[in-house]
């Protein structure tokens, strides 16, 4: 599969804006592992091979057990591999990413608010929205994963 166009070089200012949001999230105070799990789960839902590979590699480089990375898409069945905050964040990922289906019900919001402060919920939601945009860019323009390239 060939990349359709190099949007990063064609729209550098737009990509810098996304980069600023990415930088904000990396400095917002949420744990790096949690953010990377959120990014990975968004990309799994969207089917973005490029982003799935990138965030899986980031998790591995931060010594996250490979079993946890592999089971992120099935976190509900993974027992205690994911802690309560991670499970709540992953459920929030699914609810927000699949917004046209979920419409983000009150019980989903109550669950995330039960384990995260308001600013953390806002930051998680920014991270989810950002990753959804980046997935759509990579998928639309057929950016291949770096594995084997």
Secondary structure, DSSP 8 states (H G I E B T S, - for coil): ---S--HHHHSHHHHHHHHHHHHHHHHSSS-HHHHHHHHHHHHHHHT-HHHHHHHHHHHHHTT--HHHHHTGGGGGGSGGGS-HHHHHHHHHHHHHHTHHHH---HHHHHHHHHHS-HHHHHHHHHHHHHHHHHHHHHHHTT---STT-
